[in-house]
Amino acid sequence: MTSTIEADVLAILAVGGQLTADTIARNLNVPPWRVVRALNSLRRNGDTFRNRRAEWQITAGQSHTERQAAR
């Protein structure tokens, strides 16, 4: 089960593609530490990953709807 901040982060990543935690925080108007916690939780669940440039994106191969249905 994802929290509200996690769902918001996933929604932004679905639209924005590759974004840094700071950019996501600015878009959501929340502190960066909350976004980092949500991103790390989503990474542990296999929903997101971070590339070498510290940009986050949704894990390839599954849409957000398919991941939600799998839980």
Secondary structure, DSSP 8 states (H G I E B T S, - for coil): ---HHHHHHHHHHHHH-SB-HHHHHHHHTS-HHHHHHHHHHHHHTTSEEE-TTS-EEE-TT--HHHHHHH-
